[in-house]
């Protein structure tokens, strides 16, 4: 056997092994793809869609005196369950705090996060947001007898903040000299304001409008600070199937004026005539 012949045989054997290896890899990948269950099929097999909501943020998500979930986000969650699974009761509400809204998605504890979730560039790096259904800005509530109408009045004073909110991020970035006193739960933060542990409280203006109506000794004299933001459902990063379904659902709901009707049912009785539906509602279209 000549050296040239041996070299050609060796090259042929090497090439054959390489082809077999690549074929095996391709088959493995194909098997993996076939074995994957779609995110929507997984929800249907489970029989419930898991949605993160608040328990202490009326009128958006809260537990009523009978232990039932209520609020604007709850109406949306039930409609999602009805259109996805055929029954509005097939939703499992997973209660969350503001700072955990991303984590419950990343850890697969929920399929969708509502919980009055404001879209930000930082959050968009970690989760995928669907079309918005509300617009919101940061507001500042304070006692009527010592009303804060300008941010400069907070110099040397304490500002009450909820952890994980856009208000926390905004003030940390733009007003580093204002001392923030932070709490995990909304109820804690509002109780701190009533107890005088801070001069003012910064949060979503849509929430503050509702709270001061129930607490007339307080006012929202800074109604909007920073940029106008949007609130939207979120899914785990790269869950394109569920994201696409949500966007189609939101567009369908928008054609029905679902969110204006939800405003009339849940928010108008709280806001009164001071806040109009078009001030806060987005009918499910991409902004």
FENWOBEL-V275354 format. One line per field, one symbol per residue. phi: phi as a letter, one per 30 degrees, with the letter a starting at -180 (. if undefined). burial: I if it has 9 or more other C-alpha atoms within 8 Angstrom, else O. A space follows every 50 residues. Layout:
phi = ???
burial = ???
This chain:
phi = .ddddeddddddddddddddddddddddddddddddcdddddddddibcc bdbdcbbdccaacddcicdbkdddededdeddddbiadddbcdcdbcedc ddddddcidbcbcchhdddbeddddcbccdddbbbabdbbcadedbdccb edddeicccdbcdicddedddddcbddddcccbdcedddddddddidada bcaeddddedddddbddbbcdcdabiddcbcadbbdeidddddddddddd ddddddiedddddddccedddicdbceddbdbdicdd
burial = OOOOOIOOOOOOOOOOOOOOOOOOOOOOOOOOOOOOOOIOOIIIOOOIII IIIIIIIIIIIIIOOOOOIIIIIIIOIIIIIIIOIOOIOIIOIIOIIIII IIOIIIOOOIIIIIIIIIIOOOIIOIIIIIIIIIIIIIIIIIIOOOIIOO OOOIOOIIIIIIIIIIIIIIIOOOOOOIIIIIIIIIOIIIOIIOOOIIII IIIIIIIIIIOIIOOOOIIIIIIIOOOOIIIIIIIIOOIOIIIIOIIOII IIIIOOIIIIOIIIOIIIOIIOOOOOIOOIIIIIIOO
